[in-house]
Amino acid sequence: MCGRYALRRDLDDLVEEFEVDDDTLSGAPEGTVTRSLNTAPTTTPPVVLERARKEDPDGPPTRSLRALRWGLVPGWSKDATGGPRMVNARVETLLDKPSFSRAALARRCLVPVDAWYEWQVSPVEPPAGGKPRKQPFAVGARDGSVLSLGGVYEFWRDPQRADDDPARWLVSFAIVTKAAEPGLDRLHERMPLVVPRDLRDAWLDPALDEREDVEALLDAVPGDLFEHLLDAHPVSRRVGDVRAKDEHLLDPAAPEELEGVVDLRTGELLGA
């Protein structure tokens, strides 16, 4: 799964990295955009998407950087209360589940991250009556570059708000997940779908809206990224507190902090 991630890049860097045409976030009011080393559901981080301009619906799509709420609310929902539960969408059912199927065909987005967090449950037996120790890891690009996670987004109209109320529309997203690759499965059985650079354009293209084409796109995402692109390291357990947002959250945890942690690549038990 993916329930927490880090993003520390400046918005200008994201505009350049993702070749954004329309930056809607520059000069946004304080607190509008969540750019944090501890990004959590229900916040509004930047995502990249492509769609036609409202004033020119028949024109070519424009790539934009927007702040969307993490936790997808389907357009047919009666209210927005289910959003916090829909932070992830499983790739195996993405095109079939009513909550995500329409968005998967027409409203795909990319979620920029420096790393995502996952908690490894220690195989070491806890003391009597105790709970197994959980060690957080940060998973990011081996070369330090920004990653793009595959996502889907949706529009939901609040029926309690007037037609002229600018807050009547909620735009929200979910991160697509898949079965974890070897090594990363020592962290969790699921991981985010990491879209490589050469597939970003196709992922964002709203004209790619036929089921068979989207299935081919999903099949094209490589499944050996931990072997060639990704790396992971244990981080401080402070990341478990959503209020912790300091610049050292991504730093490797000190060896003495590691108790009963399994090395992802070798399977060796550390600090037992």
C-alpha atoms as one frame of an Amber mdcrd trajectory, in Angstrom:
protein
   0.000   0.000   0.000   1.007   3.653   0.062  -0.310   5.697   2.966   2.465
   8.216   3.542   5.155   9.806   1.380   7.772  12.551   1.236   7.960  15.466
  -1.189  10.496  18.234  -0.635  11.030  19.499  -4.212  10.250  23.098  -5.009
   7.173  23.546  -7.191   9.338  25.190  -9.865  11.439  22.016 -10.030   8.307
  19.930 -10.546   7.140  22.219 -13.349  10.449  21.633 -15.126  10.722  17.915
 -14.353   7.229  17.103 -15.628   7.205  19.630 -18.509   4.155  21.385 -17.111
   2.419  23.950 -19.350   0.079  25.444 -16.774   1.361  25.984 -13.246  -1.748
  26.703 -11.191   0.113  26.631  -7.880   2.634  29.474  -8.096   1.524  32.188
  -5.722  -1.136  29.945  -4.163  -2.210  31.042  -0.656  -0.270  29.607   2.279
  -1.555  26.177   3.241  -3.210  25.508  -0.112  -0.527  23.080  -1.301   0.921
  20.308   0.853   4.642  19.866   0.202   5.916  17.868   3.131   8.342  15.149
   4.176   5.361  13.493   5.838   2.489  13.793   3.378  -0.639  12.016   4.607
  -4.165  11.313   3.280  -6.722  14.170   3.285  -3.979  16.726   2.548  -3.655
  18.515  -0.832  -0.273  17.732  -2.435   0.702  18.668  -6.011  -0.134  16.235
  -8.808   0.372  16.392 -12.575  -2.536  15.898 -14.977  -3.627  16.655 -18.536
  -7.056  17.836 -19.630  -8.643  20.326 -22.008  -9.009  23.897 -20.815 -12.457
  24.836 -19.536 -12.644  27.714 -22.007 -11.629  25.447 -24.917 -13.085  21.979
 -24.246 -12.424  20.808 -27.804  -8.837  22.025 -27.835  -5.680  20.034 -27.090
  -5.107  18.942 -23.495  -2.912  21.064 -21.250  -0.501  19.584 -18.734  -0.919
  21.251 -15.366   0.322  21.081 -11.804  -2.567  21.125  -9.348  -3.198  20.559
  -5.657  -5.708  17.719  -5.234  -6.969  16.063  -2.075  -5.501  12.650  -1.360
  -8.380  10.197  -0.903 -10.605   9.679  -3.938 -14.304  10.508  -3.796 -16.195
   8.996  -6.777 -18.415  11.392  -8.679 -21.508   9.339  -7.790 -20.898   9.457
  -4.011 -23.637  10.984  -1.886 -21.033  12.661   0.322 -17.255  12.958   0.694
 -16.862  10.879   3.860 -15.443   7.836   2.047 -12.470   9.716   0.597 -10.017
   9.043   3.425 -10.511   5.294   2.896  -9.779   5.418  -0.855  -6.165   6.555
  -0.814  -5.059   3.547  -2.903  -6.460   1.730  -5.938  -5.342  -1.828  -6.677
  -4.068  -2.228 -10.236  -5.636  -5.692 -10.483  -9.161  -4.247 -10.145  -8.515
  -0.703 -11.372 -10.521  -1.111 -14.572 -13.375  -3.044 -12.973 -14.092  -1.452
  -9.606 -16.818   1.224  -9.967 -14.951   3.638  -7.687 -11.966   3.820 -10.048
 -12.840   2.412 -13.476 -14.025   5.608 -15.162 -11.108   7.593 -13.788  -8.641
   4.925 -14.925  -9.802   5.397 -18.514 -10.056   9.178 -18.626  -8.492  10.798
 -15.563  -5.026   9.483 -14.781  -2.462  11.624 -12.968   1.119  11.424 -11.730
   2.000  11.968  -8.089   5.559  13.337  -7.618   7.398  11.950  -4.584  10.944
  11.874  -3.259  10.170   8.652  -1.413   7.298   6.718   0.037   7.209   5.226
   3.507   6.360   1.684   4.467   6.465  -0.095   7.821   8.162  -3.483   8.186
   6.715  -5.743  10.869   9.594  -7.436  12.700   9.625 -11.252  12.611  11.110
 -11.244  16.112   8.661 -12.468  18.717   7.601  -9.536  20.938   7.613  -9.721
  24.735   4.586 -11.400  26.262   1.556  -9.210  25.704   3.499  -6.825  23.489
   2.995  -5.898  19.847   5.503  -6.697  17.058   7.940  -3.867  16.429   7.358
  -1.888  13.214  10.282  -0.214  11.483   9.577   2.505   8.895  11.550   2.512
   5.640  11.831   5.179   2.951  11.804   3.923  -0.647  13.107   6.294  -3.320
  15.163   6.542  -6.494  18.714   5.278  -6.139  20.061   8.422  -7.860  17.961
  10.809  -5.766  15.687  11.850  -8.630  11.976  12.490  -8.202   9.635   9.543
  -8.739   6.213   9.652 -10.392   3.560   7.387  -8.912   0.589   6.433 -11.037
  -2.682   7.886  -9.825  -6.298   8.455 -10.839  -8.426  11.473  -9.986 -12.110
  12.297  -9.854 -14.488  15.258  -9.598 -17.223  15.305  -6.975 -19.869  18.011
  -6.735 -21.166  18.935  -3.292 -24.981  18.978  -3.612 -25.241  21.213  -0.547
 -23.415  24.088  -2.228 -24.797  26.622  -4.695 -23.884  26.544  -8.386 -21.876
  29.752  -8.043 -19.916  28.532  -5.008 -16.263  27.985  -6.065 -15.927  25.311
  -3.374 -18.736  23.168  -4.790 -16.236  20.900  -6.617 -13.865  18.569  -4.797
 -11.074  17.084  -6.934  -9.413  14.101  -5.292  -7.020  11.313  -6.208  -5.851
   7.824  -5.285  -2.447   6.220  -5.808  -2.414   2.988  -7.807  -0.716   0.025
  -6.114   0.528  -3.360  -7.293   2.035  -6.505  -5.774   5.394  -5.670  -4.218
   8.545  -6.615  -6.117  11.050  -9.106  -4.654  12.908  -7.406  -1.827  10.261
  -4.792  -1.288   7.899  -7.606  -0.350   9.949  -7.826   2.859   8.356  -4.486
   3.681   4.774  -5.026   2.574   2.848  -7.141   0.085   1.886  -4.005  -1.894
   3.797  -1.053  -3.359   2.894   2.017  -5.446   2.886   1.772  -9.228   6.017
   3.731 -10.237   5.601   5.159 -13.749   9.004   5.547 -15.468   9.871   8.667
 -17.448   9.315   7.036 -20.835   5.695   6.187 -19.923   4.717   9.500 -18.313
   3.264  10.993 -21.502   1.132   7.937 -22.209  -0.067   7.747 -18.599  -1.253
  11.356 -18.680  -2.745  11.263 -22.197  -6.555  11.605 -21.846  -6.967  10.412
 -25.441  -5.716   6.996 -24.368  -9.129   5.986 -23.067  -9.866   2.526 -24.463
  -9.736  -0.349 -22.005  -7.343  -2.455 -24.071  -4.943   0.485 -24.463  -4.934
   1.189 -20.724  -4.396  -2.516 -20.032  -1.381  -2.445 -22.369  -0.091   0.673
 -20.605  -0.359  -1.016 -17.214   1.412  -4.095 -18.569   4.240  -1.885 -19.893
   5.176  -0.596 -16.422   8.376  -2.499 -15.491   8.401  -4.885 -12.557  12.117
  -4.888 -11.685  12.569  -1.362 -10.372  14.001  -2.390  -7.006  16.764  -4.192
  -8.872  17.694  -1.267 -11.132  16.143   2.042 -10.013  14.926   2.019  -6.420
  16.621   1.829  -3.050  15.315   1.756   0.517  16.629   2.432   3.989  15.232
   2.437   7.537  14.281   5.857   8.905  13.351   7.226  12.313  10.165   5.917
  13.872   9.190   9.577  14.314   7.738   9.417  10.803   4.812   7.531  12.314
   3.614  10.803  13.819   1.961  12.847  11.048   2.923  16.003  12.943   6.627
  15.246  12.402   7.751  17.118   9.287  11.368  18.139   9.912  14.098  17.936
   7.282  15.761  14.880   8.849  12.854  12.452   8.426  14.453  10.915   5.341
  17.837  10.422   7.028  18.884   6.784   7.571  18.133   5.530  11.054  21.136
   4.957  13.315  22.227   1.268  13.490  21.534   1.163  17.225  17.888   2.009
  16.518  17.382  -1.105  14.418  15.929  -3.999  16.375  14.759  -7.105  14.574
  14.825  -5.415  11.157  15.149  -7.530   8.011  17.553  -6.337   5.295  15.432
  -6.024   2.152  18.062  -7.289  -0.250  19.731 -10.078   1.743  17.040 -11.158
   4.185  19.545 -10.786   7.023  18.109  -9.998  10.443  19.642  -6.824  11.855
  19.900  -5.873  15.517  18.221  -9.040  16.785
